[in-house]
């Protein structure tokens, strides 16, 4: 091996060790959609869209996911937000019973839950849930609610801000951004 080859090997070795020393920053999204682009069905009366999302619990806590409805598969309260002028605006939210479920689904650390979010938003008056009139195409994200790090609905502490438990930060409950086309 000549001097040139030796210097190349040393440089390559240094580059590899420098690369390995750089800390890997985990993705801040606990919720990731399976696709980057979804196609909505748009009619005069309603907008329909199906989004598949994985909720990956990368926290050290077993998360309690209080469902929107109390029947299997226990759909969670998931709303749809659209980016409008750099601001996220809620454009669709499900109609939920919000009845207390004493043993809601749990998601232990390192586990994943897959949700198929079926969105049907009406554009006619006096119907719910509504979807705003106008173009549908744009940038969207999902926003989950009623996810708790600590669960105590029957015996909350006196100073509890939320009588159900200690909610996970809202910033952790939004998905990656995805595009919706018509």
C-alpha positions in Angstrom: 0.0 0.0 0.0 1.5 3.3 -1.0 1.4 6.7 0.8 -1.6 7.8 -1.2 -3.6 4.7 -0.4 -2.6 5.0 3.3 -3.7 8.6 3.5 -7.0 7.7 1.8 -7.6 4.9 4.3 -6.9 7.2 7.2 -9.2 9.8 5.8 -12.0 7.3 5.2 -11.5 5.9 8.7 -11.7 9.4 10.2 -14.8 10.2 8.2 -16.5 7.0 9.3 -15.7 7.7 13.0 -16.8 11.3 12.7 -20.1 10.3 11.2 -20.7 7.7 13.9 -20.1 10.3 16.6 -22.9 12.5 15.4 -25.9 12.0 17.6 -29.0 10.8 15.8 -32.0 13.0 16.5 -35.2 10.9 16.7 -38.2 12.0 14.6 -40.3 14.2 16.7 -43.5 12.8 15.2 -45.1 10.0 17.2 -47.7 9.9 14.5 -46.7 9.2 10.9 -48.9 8.7 7.9 -48.2 5.8 5.6 -48.3 8.0 2.5 -47.1 11.5 1.7 -50.0 12.1 -0.7 -53.7 11.2 -0.4 -56.5 11.7 -2.8 -59.8 13.1 -1.6 -63.2 12.4 -3.2 -64.8 15.8 -3.5 -68.5 16.2 -4.2 -70.9 19.1 -3.8 -72.3 17.6 -0.6 -69.2 16.1 1.0 -65.5 15.4 1.1 -64.2 11.9 1.9 -60.7 10.9 2.6 -59.0 7.9 4.2 -55.6 8.4 5.9 -53.7 5.5 7.5 -51.4 6.6 10.4 -49.1 4.8 12.7 -48.9 6.0 16.3 -45.5 5.0 17.6 -45.0 5.4 21.4 -41.4 6.6 21.7 -42.0 8.0 25.2 -41.0 6.2 28.4 -44.7 6.1 29.5 -47.5 3.7 28.7 -49.9 6.0 27.0 -53.7 5.9 27.6 -55.7 6.6 24.4 -59.2 7.6 25.4 -61.4 6.7 22.4 -63.9 8.8 20.6 -66.4 6.0 20.7 -66.6 3.0 23.1 -66.8 0.1 20.6 -64.0 -1.8 18.8 -61.7 -0.9 17.2 -62.0 2.1 19.7 -61.4 4.9 17.2 -59.5 7.8 18.7 -60.5 11.4 18.5 -58.5 12.5 15.5 -59.0 15.8 13.7 -57.7 17.0 10.3 -55.8 20.3 10.1 -54.9 22.3 7.0 -52.1 24.7 6.5 -53.5 28.1 5.5 -51.1 31.0 5.2 -48.6 29.2 7.4 -51.1 28.7 10.2 -52.7 25.3 11.0 -56.5 25.4 11.0 -58.8 22.6 12.1 -61.0 21.8 9.1 -62.6 18.5 10.2 -63.3 16.9 13.6 -65.3 13.7 14.3 -68.6 13.6 16.2 -67.5 11.9 19.4 -69.5 10.5 22.3 -66.7 11.4 24.8 -68.3 9.0 27.3 -65.8 8.0 30.0 -64.2 4.6 29.3 -62.6 3.3 32.5 -60.3 0.8 30.7 -59.3 2.6 27.5 -56.7 1.2 25.1 -53.1 1.6 26.2 -49.9 1.9 24.2 -46.8 0.7 26.0 -43.4 2.2 25.2 -41.9 1.0 21.9 -45.3 -0.3 20.7 -47.2 0.9 17.6 -50.9 1.4 16.9 -52.2 1.7 13.3 -55.3 3.8 12.7 -57.3 4.1 9.6 -58.9 7.5 9.8 -62.0 7.7 7.6 -62.9 11.3 7.1 -66.3 12.4 5.8 -67.0 16.0 6.0 -70.2 17.5 4.8 -70.6 20.7 2.9 -74.4 21.0 3.3 -75.9 23.2 6.1 -77.2 21.5 9.3 -74.9 18.4 8.9 -72.0 17.3 10.9 -69.1 17.0 10.9 -68.5 19.9 8.5 -65.8 20.4 5.9 -65.2 23.9 4.7 -66.3 24.9 1.2 -63.6 25.8 -1.3 -60.6 23.9 -2.7 -59.6 20.8 -0.8 -56.1 20.3 -2.2 -53.3 21.4 0.1 -51.0 20.5 3.0 -52.6 18.7 5.9 -51.8 16.9 9.2 -53.7 14.8 11.7 -54.1 15.9 15.3 -54.9 13.4 18.0 -56.6 14.3 21.3 -57.3 12.6 24.6 -53.9 10.9 24.9 -52.6 10.7 28.5 -49.2 10.0 30.1 -50.9 9.4 33.5 -54.4 8.2 33.8 -56.6 8.9 36.9 -60.3 9.5 35.9 -61.8 8.2 39.2 -59.4 9.7 41.7 -57.7 12.8 40.3 -55.5 14.9 42.6 -57.2 18.1 43.9 -54.8 20.3 41.9 -55.3 18.4 38.6 -55.6 20.6 35.6 -57.3 17.8 33.7 -59.5 15.4 35.7 -58.9 12.5 33.3 -55.1 12.5 33.7 -51.9 14.2 32.6 -52.3 14.7 28.8 -49.4 14.2 26.4 -48.3 17.6 24.9 -50.3 18.7 21.9 -47.1 19.2 20.0 -46.4 15.4 20.2 -49.9 14.6 18.9 -49.7 15.9 15.4 -48.6 13.9 12.4 -46.2 14.6 9.7 -47.4 16.9 6.9 -49.0 15.3 3.9 -50.5 16.5 0.7 -54.2 16.0 -0.3 -55.2 16.2 -3.9 -58.6 16.2 -5.5 
